[in-house]
């Protein structure tokens, strides 16, 4: 009973939070539409003009019908009068067509431009996001926010705002026109209003949760698809196509059921409105006939006008429901978009200035790096690096070794400020990296990671990348030192060969390209995170020689699992559980016979 009571008490709170979230989303959308409201108001004014003309038109139709019925009774129809009424109706409905077209065109243009601006804002935002965000969110879900959710907002903006306002104006205008024309028949039509509202509220209650769930599930399915596409090699290697397909099918099935329910409940609206309006048509004809028999209280023209008003009366109700439904879907998508926009960004660096000395356009770095009592955790539940301190002298080749999860790559991520330290400090040439801009910091580091990244473009573009003013001599030297000369000579077009799909390159070839990229950058400090992990032993030896040449006069950090590649390091930092347990060169550590020696011997026990 206690649990049930707690659950019951928590429900109102959840509801309040949902309403508050909805209001916040609409407020964010209202603010983000700044700059478009002038055009939106113009579109609304045009839509209202169309509505007013549509309300007046039945009165002309009434006069036209009465003129025909009166003339038919006397066998003397005034065709000139009929012609004038006909011309007026043509003009009226032409105005309706033109205003509707202009209003629709304006709203369509605004919705597309607004969606474009949202995507641009998201692109700017995504470049300010910390890497920790992407650690906890699927790439496919983020992609769905930038595509599906923004598309939904654009469509809802196009269909919702103008439709809602014009429908409300239409409903009020029609009610006024009906009571002016015949209050008895107006009350007859009004009798169907409670039934219409009841069905509309029921449909909205059933459909809205399905539309909200659809956007959430669509993001989940996109996440699964992106994950499966990027992991095709592993999926096939482990024969898990069936299990992955089952996961996708399960997710997709839930999405499919949700979409069917959403469309089914949403699609009920027009048939039900039409069903009720047919009864209203019949009621108008019956009451109109009774009023005519009771003393000519109405005319044939009045009845014909009311038949048009009945149609105009039920359409706004359905359109209001559709507009509200559309705005609800926009709110569901808008919440995801604006939640993303409100995610924590990396700290602003607007006031940062370059602190390191520049000589002839290049950074003059001595290369002294100091870690001072660095503490870091990805989340509060688990500390990765509790207290790390080390000092690296200029020009040293520093190898960082240790078992998986010891904090090797984390250390490099902190050095590059991909993540911020919880406490402590990292200094380069005596200057805290916190005081340096990220662009300045990353400008002085060259990186070669274990996970290679090759983009669609020529080999030249992939190697040069963002480095400016690279001479052919420097480019060819980097290619030679990275042992890429023979490979490039075998390709049609050489350096101008276009890589259309990175799967066309082997893992070793991609690694060699990224190594050449770092060589071209010619940064004063180097980070090599398992840089030779994807090449064969012979190529590894060649690259090792090139890396040694590249490291001369530069402070370099090498993360390695193959301990044979770091035997010539000036300093080896042995990490375990986020701490340095041993440090020294290879010979010293082997003589010590500690943790490093056990790691080394375990790799070469066979030898």
C-alpha positions as CSV (number, residue, x, y, z in Angstrom):
1,X,0.0,0.0,0.0
2,X,2.9,2.3,0.8
3,X,4.3,1.9,-2.7
4,X,0.9,2.5,-4.3
5,X,0.5,5.7,-2.3
6,X,3.9,6.9,-3.3
7,X,3.2,6.3,-6.9
8,X,-0.1,8.1,-6.7
9,X,1.4,11.1,-5.1
10,X,4.1,11.3,-7.7
11,X,1.8,11.5,-10.7
12,X,0.7,15.1,-10.3
13,X,4.3,16.2,-10.1
14,X,5.1,14.4,-13.3
15,X,2.2,16.1,-15.0
16,X,3.3,19.5,-13.8
17,X,6.8,18.9,-15.0
18,X,5.4,17.9,-18.4
19,X,3.2,21.1,-18.7
20,X,6.2,23.2,-17.6
21,X,8.4,21.5,-20.2
22,X,5.7,22.1,-22.9
23,X,5.5,25.8,-22.0
24,X,9.3,26.1,-22.0
25,X,9.5,24.4,-25.5
26,X,6.9,26.8,-27.0
27,X,8.7,29.8,-25.4
28,X,12.0,28.6,-27.0
29,X,10.3,28.2,-30.3
30,X,8.7,31.7,-30.1
31,X,12.1,33.3,-29.3
32,X,13.9,31.4,-32.1
33,X,11.3,32.7,-34.6
34,X,12.6,36.2,-34.1
35,X,13.2,37.8,-37.5
36,X,10.3,35.8,-39.1
37,X,7.3,37.2,-37.3
38,X,6.7,40.0,-39.8
39,X,6.3,37.5,-42.6
40,X,4.3,35.2,-40.4
41,X,1.9,38.1,-39.5
42,X,1.6,38.9,-43.2
43,X,0.7,35.3,-44.0
44,X,-1.9,35.3,-41.1
45,X,-3.4,38.6,-42.4
46,X,-3.7,37.1,-45.9
47,X,-5.3,33.9,-44.4
48,X,-7.8,36.0,-42.4
49,X,-8.7,37.9,-45.6
50,X,-9.4,34.6,-47.3
51,X,-11.6,33.6,-44.3
52,X,-13.6,36.8,-44.4
53,X,-14.2,36.5,-48.1
54,X,-15.3,32.9,-47.6
55,X,-17.8,33.9,-44.9
56,X,-19.2,36.7,-47.1
57,X,-19.5,34.6,-50.2
58,X,-22.5,32.5,-49.0
59,X,-24.5,35.7,-48.6
60,X,-23.9,36.4,-52.3
61,X,-24.9,32.7,-52.9
62,X,-28.1,33.3,-50.9
63,X,-29.0,36.3,-53.0
64,X,-28.2,34.4,-56.2
65,X,-30.4,31.4,-55.1
66,X,-33.2,33.7,-54.1
67,X,-33.0,35.6,-57.4
68,X,-33.2,32.2,-59.3
69,X,-36.1,30.8,-57.1
70,X,-38.1,34.1,-57.3
71,X,-37.6,34.4,-61.1
72,X,-38.4,30.7,-61.6
73,X,-41.7,31.2,-59.8
74,X,-42.7,34.0,-62.2
75,X,-41.0,32.4,-65.3
76,X,-38.9,35.6,-65.6
77,X,-35.3,35.0,-64.3
78,X,-33.3,38.2,-64.4
79,X,-30.1,36.9,-66.1
80,X,-28.3,40.2,-65.8
81,X,-28.7,40.1,-62.0
82,X,-27.7,36.4,-62.0
83,X,-24.6,37.3,-64.1
84,X,-23.6,40.1,-61.7
85,X,-23.9,37.8,-58.7
86,X,-21.9,35.2,-60.6
87,X,-19.1,37.6,-61.4
88,X,-19.0,38.7,-57.8
89,X,-18.6,35.1,-56.7
90,X,-15.9,34.5,-59.2
91,X,-14.0,37.5,-57.9
92,X,-14.5,36.4,-54.3
93,X,-13.3,32.9,-54.8
94,X,-10.4,34.2,-56.9
95,X,-9.4,36.4,-54.0
96,X,-9.6,33.3,-51.8
97,X,-7.4,31.3,-54.1
98,X,-4.8,34.0,-54.4
99,X,-4.6,34.8,-50.7
100,X,-4.4,31.1,-49.8
101,X,-1.6,30.6,-52.3
102,X,0.4,33.6,-51.0
103,X,-0.2,32.7,-47.4
104,X,0.9,29.1,-48.1
105,X,3.9,30.2,-50.1
106,X,5.1,32.5,-47.3
107,X,4.6,29.9,-44.6
108,X,6.4,27.2,-46.7
109,X,9.3,29.6,-47.3
110,X,9.6,30.6,-43.7
111,X,9.4,27.0,-42.4
112,X,12.3,26.0,-44.8
113,X,14.4,29.0,-43.8
114,X,13.7,28.4,-40.1
115,X,14.6,24.7,-40.5
116,X,17.8,25.8,-42.3
117,X,18.7,28.2,-39.5
118,X,18.0,25.6,-36.8
119,X,20.3,23.2,-38.6
120,X,23.0,25.8,-38.8
121,X,22.6,26.6,-35.1
122,X,22.9,22.9,-34.3
123,X,26.0,22.6,-36.4
124,X,27.5,25.5,-34.5
125,X,26.4,24.0,-31.2
126,X,27.7,20.5,-32.0
127,X,31.2,22.0,-32.4
128,X,31.0,23.5,-28.9
129,X,29.9,20.3,-27.3
130,X,32.3,18.4,-25.0
131,X,33.2,14.9,-26.0
132,X,31.5,13.6,-22.8
133,X,28.1,14.3,-24.5
134,X,28.9,11.9,-27.3
135,X,30.1,9.3,-24.8
136,X,26.6,9.1,-23.5
137,X,24.4,9.5,-26.6
138,X,24.1,7.5,-29.8
139,X,25.3,9.2,-32.9
140,X,22.2,8.1,-34.8
141,X,19.9,9.8,-32.2
142,X,21.8,13.0,-32.5
143,X,21.6,12.7,-36.3
144,X,17.8,12.2,-36.0
145,X,17.5,15.5,-34.0
146,X,19.3,17.3,-36.9
147,X,17.1,15.7,-39.6
148,X,13.8,14.2,-38.5
149,X,13.0,16.5,-35.6
150,X,13.9,19.7,-37.4
151,X,11.8,18.5,-40.4
152,X,8.9,17.9,-38.1
153,X,9.2,21.4,-36.6
154,X,9.3,23.0,-40.1
155,X,6.3,21.0,-41.3
156,X,4.4,21.9,-38.1
157,X,5.2,25.5,-38.4
158,X,4.0,25.5,-42.0
159,X,0.8,23.8,-41.2
160,X,0.1,24.7,-37.6
161,X,0.3,28.5,-36.9
162,X,-1.6,29.8,-39.9
163,X,-4.1,27.0,-39.8
164,X,-4.9,27.5,-36.2
165,X,-5.5,31.3,-36.4
166,X,-7.4,31.2,-39.7
167,X,-9.6,28.3,-38.3
168,X,-10.4,30.2,-35.1
169,X,-11.3,33.3,-37.2
170,X,-13.4,31.2,-39.5
171,X,-15.2,29.5,-36.6
172,X,-16.1,32.8,-35.0
173,X,-17.0,34.5,-38.3
174,X,-19.2,31.6,-39.4
175,X,-21.1,31.6,-36.1
176,X,-21.7,35.3,-36.3
177,X,-22.9,35.0,-39.9
178,X,-25.2,32.1,-39.1
179,X,-26.9,33.9,-36.2
180,X,-27.3,37.0,-38.4
181,X,-28.8,35.0,-41.2
182,X,-31.1,32.8,-39.1
183,X,-30.7,32.2,-35.3
184,X,-33.1,29.2,-35.4
185,X,-31.0,27.4,-38.0
186,X,-27.8,28.5,-36.3
187,X,-28.9,26.8,-33.1
188,X,-29.6,23.7,-35.1
189,X,-26.1,23.6,-36.4
190,X,-24.7,24.5,-32.9
191,X,-26.4,21.4,-31.5
192,X,-23.8,19.3,-33.2
193,X,-20.9,21.2,-31.6
194,X,-20.7,19.3,-28.3
195,X,-20.5,16.0,-30.2
196,X,-17.7,17.4,-32.4
197,X,-15.7,18.7,-29.5
198,X,-16.1,15.4,-27.6
199,X,-14.7,13.4,-30.5
200,X,-11.9,15.9,-31.2
201,X,-10.7,15.7,-27.6
202,X,-10.9,11.9,-27.6
203,X,-8.9,11.7,-30.8
204,X,-6.3,14.2,-29.5
205,X,-5.9,12.3,-26.3
206,X,-5.4,9.0,-28.2
207,X,-3.1,10.4,-31.0
208,X,-0.8,12.8,-29.2
209,X,1.1,10.2,-27.1
210,X,1.6,8.2,-30.2
211,X,3.1,11.1,-32.1
212,X,5.4,11.9,-29.2
213,X,6.5,8.3,-29.0
214,X,7.0,8.2,-32.7
215,X,9.7,10.9,-32.6
216,X,11.5,9.3,-29.7
217,X,11.4,5.8,-31.3
218,X,12.5,7.2,-34.6
219,X,15.7,8.5,-32.9
220,X,16.3,5.1,-31.3
221,X,15.9,3.3,-34.7
222,X,18.3,5.7,-36.4
223,X,20.7,5.0,-33.6
224,X,20.5,1.3,-34.2
225,X,20.9,1.8,-38.0
226,X,24.0,4.0,-37.6
227,X,25.5,1.6,-35.1
228,X,25.0,-1.4,-37.5
229,X,26.3,0.4,-40.5
230,X,29.5,1.6,-38.8
231,X,30.0,-1.9,-37.3
232,X,29.4,-4.0,-40.4
233,X,32.9,-5.6,-40.4
234,X,32.5,-6.8,-36.8
235,X,28.9,-7.9,-37.3
236,X,29.9,-10.1,-40.3
237,X,33.1,-11.3,-38.6
238,X,31.1,-12.7,-35.7
239,X,28.1,-13.9,-37.8
240,X,25.7,-11.7,-35.7
241,X,23.7,-10.5,-38.7
242,X,20.6,-12.4,-37.5
243,X,20.8,-11.1,-33.9
244,X,21.4,-7.5,-35.1
245,X,18.6,-7.8,-37.6
246,X,16.4,-9.0,-34.8
247,X,17.3,-6.0,-32.6
248,X,16.5,-3.7,-35.5
249,X,13.3,-5.5,-36.4
250,X,12.1,-5.4,-32.7
251,X,12.8,-1.6,-32.5
252,X,11.3,-1.0,-36.0
253,X,8.3,-3.1,-35.2
254,X,7.5,-0.9,-32.1
255,X,8.1,2.2,-34.2
256,X,5.8,0.8,-37.0
257,X,3.0,0.0,-34.5
258,X,3.3,3.5,-33.0
259,X,3.2,5.1,-36.4
260,X,0.2,3.1,-37.4
261,X,-1.6,4.1,-34.2
262,X,-0.7,7.7,-34.6
263,X,-1.9,7.8,-38.2
264,X,-5.0,5.8,-37.4
265,X,-6.1,8.0,-34.6
266,X,-5.1,11.2,-36.5
267,X,-6.9,9.9,-39.6
268,X,-10.2,9.4,-37.7
269,X,-10.7,13.1,-37.4
270,X,-11.9,14.0,-40.9
271,X,-14.3,10.9,-41.3
272,X,-15.9,11.7,-37.9
273,X,-16.2,15.4,-38.7
274,X,-17.8,14.5,-42.1
275,X,-20.2,12.0,-40.4
276,X,-21.4,14.6,-38.0
277,X,-21.6,17.3,-40.6
278,X,-24.0,15.1,-42.7
279,X,-26.4,15.0,-39.8
280,X,-26.0,18.8,-39.6
281,X,-26.8,19.1,-43.3
282,X,-30.0,17.0,-42.8
283,X,-31.0,18.9,-39.7
284,X,-30.6,22.3,-41.6
285,X,-32.8,21.0,-44.4
286,X,-35.5,19.7,-42.1
287,X,-35.5,22.8,-39.9
288,X,-35.4,25.1,-42.9
289,X,-38.4,23.3,-44.4
290,X,-40.3,23.7,-41.2
291,X,-39.5,27.4,-41.0
292,X,-40.6,27.9,-44.6
293,X,-43.9,26.1,-43.9
294,X,-44.4,28.1,-40.6
295,X,-44.6,31.4,-42.5
296,X,-41.7,31.9,-44.9
297,X,-39.3,32.7,-42.1
298,X,-36.4,31.6,-44.4
299,X,-35.9,31.4,-48.1
300,X,-34.3,28.8,-50.4
301,X,-31.3,31.1,-50.5
302,X,-31.0,31.1,-46.7
303,X,-31.0,27.2,-46.7
304,X,-28.4,27.1,-49.5
305,X,-26.2,29.6,-47.6
306,X,-26.5,27.5,-44.4
307,X,-25.5,24.4,-46.2
308,X,-22.3,26.2,-47.1
309,X,-21.9,27.5,-43.5
310,X,-22.3,24.0,-42.1
311,X,-19.3,22.9,-44.2
312,X,-17.4,26.0,-43.2
313,X,-18.4,25.4,-39.6
314,X,-17.1,21.8,-39.3
315,X,-13.9,22.4,-41.3
316,X,-12.4,24.9,-38.7
317,X,-13.0,22.4,-35.9
318,X,-11.1,19.7,-37.7
319,X,-8.4,22.1,-38.7
320,X,-8.1,23.5,-35.2
321,X,-7.6,19.9,-34.0
322,X,-5.1,19.2,-36.7
323,X,-3.2,22.4,-35.9
324,X,-3.1,21.6,-32.2
325,X,-2.0,18.1,-33.1
326,X,0.7,19.5,-35.4
327,X,1.9,21.9,-32.7
328,X,2.0,19.1,-30.2
329,X,4.3,17.1,-32.6
330,X,6.4,20.3,-33.0
331,X,6.6,20.5,-29.3
332,X,7.8,16.9,-29.0
333,X,10.5,17.5,-31.7
334,X,11.2,21.0,-30.4
335,X,11.9,19.6,-26.9
336,X,14.6,17.3,-28.3
337,X,16.1,20.1,-30.4
338,X,16.2,22.7,-27.6
339,X,17.3,20.2,-25.0
340,X,20.3,19.6,-27.3
341,X,20.8,23.4,-27.7
342,X,20.8,23.8,-23.9
343,X,23.4,21.0,-23.3
344,X,26.5,22.1,-21.5
345,X,29.1,23.5,-23.8
346,X,32.9,23.7,-23.4
347,X,33.9,26.9,-21.6
348,X,34.0,30.1,-23.6
349,X,37.3,31.3,-24.8
350,X,36.4,34.7,-26.2
351,X,38.9,36.5,-24.1
352,X,41.7,34.0,-24.6
353,X,45.0,35.3,-26.2
354,X,47.9,33.3,-27.5
355,X,50.4,33.0,-24.6
356,X,53.1,31.0,-26.2
357,X,55.8,32.9,-28.1
358,X,55.5,33.0,-31.9
359,X,58.6,33.4,-34.1
360,X,58.2,33.9,-37.9
361,X,54.6,32.7,-37.7
362,X,55.4,29.5,-35.8
363,X,55.1,28.6,-32.2
364,X,58.4,28.5,-30.4
365,X,57.9,25.8,-27.9
366,X,60.6,24.4,-25.6
367,X,58.4,21.4,-24.9
368,X,58.4,21.2,-21.2
369,X,55.2,19.5,-19.9
370,X,54.2,19.1,-16.3
371,X,51.3,17.2,-14.8
372,X,50.6,18.6,-11.3
373,X,48.4,16.5,-9.1
374,X,45.9,15.8,-11.8
375,X,42.6,14.3,-10.8
376,X,39.9,13.2,-13.3
377,X,36.7,11.1,-13.6
378,X,34.3,10.6,-16.5
379,X,31.5,10.5,-13.9
380,X,31.3,10.8,-10.1
381,X,30.9,7.1,-9.6
382,X,34.4,6.2,-10.8
383,X,37.6,8.1,-10.6
384,X,40.0,7.3,-13.4
385,X,43.0,9.3,-12.4
386,X,43.2,10.0,-8.6
387,X,46.5,11.9,-8.3
388,X,48.9,12.1,-11.2
389,X,52.1,14.1,-11.3
390,X,55.0,14.0,-13.7
391,X,57.5,16.4,-15.3
392,X,58.7,15.9,-18.9
393,X,61.8,17.8,-20.1
394,X,61.9,19.4,-23.5
395,X,62.7,17.1,-26.4
396,X,62.1,13.9,-24.5
397,X,60.3,10.9,-26.0
398,X,57.9,9.8,-23.3
399,X,56.2,6.4,-23.6
400,X,53.1,5.7,-21.6
401,X,52.4,2.0,-21.0
402,X,50.1,0.0,-18.8
403,X,47.2,-2.4,-19.0
404,X,43.8,-1.5,-20.5
405,X,41.9,1.0,-18.4
406,X,45.0,2.3,-16.7
407,X,44.3,5.8,-18.0
408,X,46.8,6.1,-20.8
409,X,44.5,7.6,-23.5
410,X,42.7,9.6,-20.8
411,X,45.9,11.3,-20.0
412,X,46.4,12.3,-23.6
413,X,42.8,13.5,-23.8
414,X,43.4,15.7,-20.8
415,X,46.6,17.0,-22.3
416,X,44.7,18.1,-25.4
417,X,41.8,19.4,-23.3
418,X,39.3,17.1,-24.9
419,X,38.2,16.7,-21.3
420,X,38.8,19.1,-18.4
421,X,40.6,18.0,-15.3
422,X,38.6,17.8,-12.0
423,X,41.5,19.3,-10.1
424,X,45.2,19.9,-10.5
425,X,46.9,21.4,-13.5
426,X,48.8,20.6,-16.7
427,X,51.4,23.1,-17.8
428,X,53.3,23.6,-21.1
429,X,56.5,25.7,-20.8
430,X,55.2,26.8,-17.4
431,X,51.9,28.0,-18.7
432,X,48.7,26.3,-17.6
433,X,46.7,24.8,-20.4
434,X,43.6,26.3,-18.7
435,X,45.0,29.7,-19.6
436,X,45.6,28.8,-23.2
437,X,42.9,28.7,-25.9
438,X,42.0,25.2,-27.2
439,X,42.9,26.3,-30.7
440,X,46.4,27.4,-29.5
441,X,46.9,24.3,-27.5
442,X,45.9,21.9,-30.3
443,X,47.9,23.9,-32.8
444,X,51.2,22.9,-31.0
445,X,50.3,19.2,-31.0
446,X,50.4,16.7,-33.9
447,X,48.3,13.6,-33.3
448,X,48.2,10.1,-34.7
449,X,45.5,8.0,-33.2
450,X,44.7,4.3,-33.2
451,X,41.3,5.0,-34.8
452,X,42.1,6.4,-38.2
453,X,39.9,8.9,-40.0
454,X,39.9,9.3,-43.8
455,X,37.4,11.5,-45.6
456,X,36.2,11.5,-49.2
457,X,38.6,13.4,-51.3
458,X,42.1,13.1,-52.9
459,X,45.1,11.6,-51.2
460,X,46.7,15.1,-51.3
461,X,43.7,16.6,-49.4
462,X,43.7,13.8,-46.9
463,X,47.4,14.3,-46.1
464,X,47.6,18.1,-46.2
465,X,44.2,18.4,-44.5
466,X,44.1,21.8,-42.6
467,X,47.8,22.6,-42.8
468,X,48.3,25.7,-45.0
469,X,51.1,26.5,-47.5
470,X,52.5,23.0,-47.8
471,X,55.3,22.8,-50.4
472,X,55.6,19.8,-52.7
473,X,59.0,19.2,-51.2
474,X,57.7,19.0,-47.7
475,X,54.7,16.9,-48.8
476,X,57.0,14.4,-50.7
477,X,59.3,14.2,-47.7
478,X,56.4,13.3,-45.4
479,X,55.2,10.7,-47.9
480,X,58.6,9.1,-48.1
481,X,59.1,9.0,-44.4
482,X,55.7,7.5,-43.9
483,X,56.6,4.7,-46.5
484,X,53.8,5.8,-48.8
485,X,55.8,6.5,-51.9
486,X,55.4,3.0,-53.5
487,X,51.7,2.8,-52.6
488,X,50.9,6.2,-54.1
489,X,53.0,5.4,-57.3
490,X,50.7,2.4,-58.0
491,X,47.5,4.6,-58.0
492,X,46.1,6.2,-61.1
493,X,46.7,10.0,-60.6
494,X,49.1,9.5,-57.7
495,X,48.4,12.1,-55.1
496,X,45.3,13.3,-57.0
497,X,43.7,9.8,-56.7
498,X,40.2,10.4,-55.1
499,X,39.2,8.2,-52.2
500,X,35.5,7.7,-52.6
501,X,35.2,5.0,-49.9
502,X,37.6,4.5,-47.1
503,X,37.0,0.8,-47.2
504,X,39.0,0.7,-50.4
505,X,42.1,1.3,-48.2
506,X,43.5,-1.3,-45.8
507,X,43.9,-0.5,-42.1
508,X,47.6,-0.2,-42.5
509,X,47.3,2.2,-45.5
510,X,44.9,4.4,-43.6
511,X,47.3,4.5,-40.6
512,X,50.2,5.5,-42.9
513,X,48.1,8.3,-44.3
514,X,47.3,9.7,-40.9
515,X,51.0,9.4,-40.0
516,X,51.9,11.4,-43.1
517,X,49.3,13.9,-42.1
518,X,51.0,14.5,-38.7
519,X,54.4,14.7,-40.4
520,X,53.1,17.5,-42.8
521,X,51.7,19.4,-39.8
522,X,55.2,19.5,-38.3
523,X,53.9,20.4,-34.9
524,X,56.4,21.0,-32.0
525,X,54.8,18.3,-29.8
526,X,53.6,14.9,-30.8
527,X,51.0,12.4,-29.5
528,X,51.1,8.9,-30.9
529,X,48.3,6.8,-29.6
530,X,49.0,3.2,-30.8
531,X,50.1,4.8,-34.0
532,X,51.6,1.6,-35.4
533,X,49.0,-0.8,-34.2
534,X,47.5,-1.4,-37.7
535,X,50.6,-2.1,-39.7
536,X,52.7,-5.2,-40.2
537,X,56.0,-5.8,-38.4
538,X,58.2,-4.8,-41.3
539,X,56.3,-1.5,-42.0
540,X,56.2,-0.9,-38.2
541,X,60.0,-0.9,-38.2
542,X,60.2,1.5,-41.1
543,X,57.7,3.9,-39.5
544,X,59.5,3.6,-36.2
545,X,62.7,5.0,-37.8
546,X,60.6,7.8,-39.4
547,X,59.0,8.5,-36.1
548,X,62.4,8.7,-34.4
549,X,63.5,11.2,-36.9
550,X,60.3,13.2,-36.5
551,X,60.6,13.2,-32.7
552,X,64.1,14.7,-32.7
553,X,64.0,18.0,-31.0
554,X,60.3,17.6,-30.1
555,X,58.6,16.4,-27.0
556,X,56.6,13.3,-27.9
557,X,54.1,11.2,-26.0
558,X,53.8,7.6,-27.3
559,X,51.0,5.3,-26.0
560,X,51.9,1.7,-26.9
561,X,50.9,-1.8,-26.1
562,X,53.7,-3.2,-28.2
563,X,56.5,-2.5,-25.8
564,X,59.1,-3.3,-28.5
565,X,58.3,0.0,-30.1
566,X,59.2,2.1,-27.1
567,X,62.5,0.6,-26.0
568,X,64.4,3.7,-27.1
569,X,62.1,6.1,-25.2
570,X,63.9,8.6,-22.9
571,X,61.2,8.1,-20.3
572,X,58.7,5.4,-19.8
573,X,55.7,6.1,-17.5
574,X,54.1,2.9,-16.3
575,X,50.5,3.5,-15.3
576,X,48.2,1.3,-13.2
577,X,44.8,2.4,-12.0
578,X,45.4,6.0,-13.0
579,X,48.7,6.3,-11.1
580,X,52.3,6.2,-12.2
581,X,53.7,3.1,-10.5
582,X,57.1,3.1,-12.2
583,X,59.1,5.5,-14.4
584,X,62.5,5.4,-16.1
585,X,64.0,4.1,-19.3
586,X,63.7,0.6,-20.6
587,X,67.0,-0.7,-19.1
588,X,66.3,0.8,-15.7
589,X,62.8,-0.6,-15.5
590,X,63.9,-4.1,-16.6
591,X,66.6,-4.1,-13.9
592,X,64.0,-3.0,-11.4
593,X,62.0,-6.2,-12.2
594,X,58.7,-4.7,-11.3
595,X,55.4,-4.2,-13.1
596,X,56.9,-3.0,-16.4
597,X,59.3,-6.0,-16.5
598,X,56.3,-8.4,-16.0
599,X,54.4,-6.6,-18.8
600,X,57.4,-6.8,-21.1
601,X,58.3,-10.4,-20.3
602,X,54.6,-11.5,-20.8
603,X,54.8,-10.2,-24.4
604,X,58.1,-11.8,-25.2
605,X,58.0,-14.9,-23.1
606,X,58.0,-17.0,-26.3
607,X,61.2,-15.4,-27.5
